[in-house]
Amino acid sequence: MGRRTQSVRVGLALVVGAVVAAGCRVPPAVGPADLPRDGMALATSAENDARRTRDPKRRAELWLDAGEAWLEVDRHDDVERVLRLARKAHSSGSTAARHNRLRGRLHLGRGEVALAERYLLKGLDGAEGEERERTIARLVVCARAQGDAESEARYRRLLRDPGDPQIALILAREVERVPIAARSSYLESLYRESTPVFEPAVPPPAPRATPEPRRAAFVAVEAVPRSRWQPRPVSPSKLVAMKNIRRITVHHTAGPSFWGHDERSVANEIRRIQRYHQKEQGWADIGYHFLIDRTGRIWQGRDLRLQGAHARDHNDGNIGIALLGNYTRQDMTAAQRESLRKFILALSAHYEIPAQQVFTHGEICNGETACPGQSIARFVQEVRSDVRDARALAYGK
C-alpha cells in the first residue's frame, strides 16, 4: 500500500510538472481545498461590504477587492461582473488604474494576451512598488506570447528585480504564442464573442466617373466605403451632427502592432476597434472618420456628417484620421506616408483648413497623450508645410 501511495504521489508530481512545462495557466501552489474556499469567502465578504458602503470610491475599491479574490479562484464571470460595478461606482485616478490592471490580469488569465497588454499598459502609470513590478512582469509575458521580442526586451529592462520569487513565478507562466498576423488583434477576444469573420463578398467597386458630394470629402482620393468592413449598428441617440469642419487631427490606433495588409484582416481590425469604442468607451460608433492601413488604403470610419469621438473636448468640426498600428513601435510604410499626405492636402483644400489647424492627437490635447508617436508627429510637421505651400499657390499668399 505504501509503495502504491508513493507511486501515485510521483505520478501527480510528474503531471504537475508537465502542466507547468507546457505553459498552462496554473494556480499558485497552495492547499487544494483552502484557496477556493478562502477566495470565495473573501470575495463574498468584499461584495457585502461594497453594498453597505456609501462612499463611491471606497465602494469601487471593495468591488475591486472582490475582483482580486474571484480572479484567484478563476471565477472570470464574477470578475467581469464586479469590474462593471466598480467602474460604475468610481472610475478615475488610482481606482481607474487599478481597474485597468485587474482587467488586464483577467484577459491574461483567459489567454487573451494582446487585449491584456492594452489594459496593463493603461494601468501601469498608477502602479507603485511591488504592484508595478508585477504589472511589468505580466507585460513581459504578453509581449513574449505575441512573439514581440523588441517589446519583451523593453519591458524586461523596466524590472528592478527579475529574480524576485513572485516575479519569477509570473514570468514562468507562458501563454500560447499567437501568430504574427494576429499581433494587432488587441480586440480579438471581444470581437470573437459575437461577430462573424468578415469575408469580402464582392470585388472593390470601380472608381466612379463623377466626384463625391462636397460633404463626403472624398476629394481626389478614393476611400474604401464604410459598408466594406461591415460595421456594427450605431447608437443614434449618442450621435451629434458635424458642423463647420475646420480642423484635422491625426492619430494611430495604438495597442499592439498591426501588420495586416489584406482587406479581410484590415476590415476585421477596424470592426474590432469599433467594438472596443462602443463596448469599452461607451461611444455611439467608431471614433475616427478615416483609417489608413499599411498599404495606404483609406477606409471610411464614422460618417463625416457626424462629429467624431477621438480628441476629447476638441471633436467639434474635427476630422479624425488614424493610422492602423502602433507607431511608437512601428514605422509608417511609404504608402501610408504618401496616402496621409495627399489626403490631408485634399481635405485642407476642400474645407479651406489652414496648416495651423492640422494637429496630432498629442498636440490638440496639450501633450496628455503620446499618440500618434514621434515619427508621425514629425511627418505631420512636414505635411503642414505642404499645406502652407498649397494655400500660397491657391490664394497667392
Buried (B, 14 or more C-beta within 10 A) or exposed (E): EEEEEEEEEEEEEEEEEEEBEEBEBEEEEEEEEEBBEBBBEBBBBBBEBBEEBEEEBBBBBBBBBBBBBBBBBBBBEBBEBBBEBBBEBBEEEBBBBBBBBBBBBBBBBBBBBBBBBBBBBBBBEBBEEEBBBBBBBBBBBBBBBBBBEEBBEBBBEBBEEBEBEEBEEBBEBBBEEBEEEBBBBBBBBBBEEEBEEBEEEEEEEEEEEEEEEEEBBBBEBEBBEBEBBBBBEBEEEEBEEBEEBBBBBBBBBBBBBBBBBEBEBBBBBBBBBBBBBBBBEEBBBBBBBBBBBBBBBBBBBBBBBBBBBBBEEBBBBBBBBBBBBBBBBBEBBEBBBEBBBBBBBBBBBBBEBEBEBBBBBBBBBEEEBBBBBEBBBEBBEEBBEBBBEBBEEEEEE
